[in-house]
Amino acid sequence: MVEEVILPQEKQQILDEINGWLNTVYPYKKSPAYLCDSIEFPEPYFRIMAQRKKYDIYIRFGKTWISDDIKSIVVARIGFDQQRSRHGTNLLKLLVRIAKLNNYQSIGIESVNQNSKAFALTFDFEEHTSSSRNYVISTEKLSNTLDNNKTL
C-alpha cells in the first residue's frame, strides 16, 4: 500500500482558508495561522497553529490517531475569548468544507475537557474506541448535522 501524502499546494490552500476565516472573525494585520511543519515537502500529515489573545487553535491534518488508513482532521486545541458566540460552530463548518474539498473523511476533537466534550456531543461526535477523551465523527455525518440544525 502506498502511503498517501499531502502536497505543499494542499497545505497552503488549507492555511489560506483558515487565515481567511480567522481574519473575518478577528481582523489582524498579520496572518494569524501558520504551519508548524515545512511546506516544501509532501508529508503524510501537517499541523496548523493560531494563537492570539482572543483565540488559541491547534489542528492536525492527514494521518492522525483516528485512523492509519484515511485522511482526517483533529482539533487538538480550540479556545475563543467569547464563548457561545458561534466561533466553534463556524470553525467546524470551515473544517467540513476543507475536508470535503480535500478528501478528509473524519474529524476529531482531542483530549476533551468538560466544555469541549459538551461541544462535541452537541454535534453528534462519538467517543473514539482508543480513548474516552477523544471524540470523532465522519465528515459526512458532521456536514449533515450542521445542515440539519441551523440553530447550532
NORVENHU-V704988 format. One record per pair of residues at least 4 apart in sequence whose C-alpha atoms are under 8 Angstrom apart, sorted by the first residue. I is the first residue (numbers start at 1). J is the second residue. Records with the same first field share a line. If there is no record, write none. Layout:
BEGIN
I: J + J
END
This chain:
BEGIN
3: 44
4: 44
5: 42 + 43 + 44 + 45 + 62
6: 10 + 11 + 42 + 43 + 44 + 45 + 62
7: 11 + 41 + 42 + 43
8: 12 + 39 + 40 + 41 + 42
9: 13
10: 14 + 102
11: 15 + 39 + 46
12: 16 + 39
13: 17
14: 18 + 98
15: 19 + 33 + 34 + 35 + 48
16: 20
17: 21 + 98
18: 22 + 33 + 94
19: 23 + 31 + 32 + 33
20: 24
21: 25 + 94
22: 26 + 27 + 32
23: 27 + 28 + 31 + 32
25: 87
26: 54
28: 32
32: 50 + 51 + 52
33: 48 + 49 + 50 + 51
34: 48 + 49 + 50
35: 39 + 46 + 47 + 48 + 49
36: 46 + 47 + 48 + 49
37: 46 + 47
44: 62 + 63
45: 60 + 61 + 62 + 63 + 64
46: 60 + 61 + 62
47: 58 + 59 + 60 + 61
48: 58 + 59 + 60
49: 56 + 57 + 58 + 59
50: 55 + 56 + 57 + 58
51: 55 + 56 + 57
52: 56
53: 81
54: 80 + 81 + 82
55: 78 + 79 + 80 + 81
56: 77 + 78 + 79 + 80
57: 75 + 76 + 77 + 78 + 79
58: 75 + 76 + 77 + 78
59: 73 + 74 + 75 + 76 + 77
60: 64 + 73 + 74 + 75 + 76
61: 71 + 72 + 73 + 74
62: 70 + 71 + 72 + 73 + 104
63: 67 + 68 + 69 + 70 + 71 + 72
64: 68 + 71 + 72 + 73 + 74
66: 72 + 106 + 108 + 128 + 136
67: 71 + 72
70: 104 + 105 + 106
71: 103 + 104 + 105 + 106
72: 99 + 104 + 105 + 106 + 107 + 108
73: 95 + 99 + 104 + 106 + 107 + 108
74: 107 + 108 + 109 + 110
75: 107 + 108 + 109 + 110
76: 109 + 110 + 111
77: 110
78: 88
80: 87
83: 87
86: 90 + 152
87: 91
88: 92
89: 93 + 152
90: 94
91: 95
92: 96
93: 97 + 143 + 146
94: 98
95: 99
96: 100 + 139 + 142 + 143
97: 101
98: 102 + 104
99: 103 + 104 + 105 + 106 + 139
100: 104 + 105 + 139
104: 139
105: 138 + 139 + 140
106: 136 + 137 + 138 + 139
107: 136 + 137 + 138 + 139
108: 125 + 134 + 135 + 136 + 137
109: 116 + 120 + 134 + 135 + 136
110: 133 + 134 + 135
111: 133 + 134
112: 116 + 117 + 133 + 134 + 135
113: 117 + 133
114: 118
115: 119
116: 120
117: 121 + 135
118: 122
119: 123
120: 124 + 125 + 126 + 135
121: 125 + 126
123: 142 + 145 + 146
124: 137 + 142 + 145
125: 135 + 136 + 137 + 142
126: 135 + 136 + 137
127: 131 + 132 + 133 + 134 + 135 + 136
128: 132 + 133 + 134 + 135 + 136
130: 134
137: 141 + 142
138: 142
139: 143
140: 144
141: 145
142: 146
143: 147
144: 148
145: 149
146: 150 + 152
END
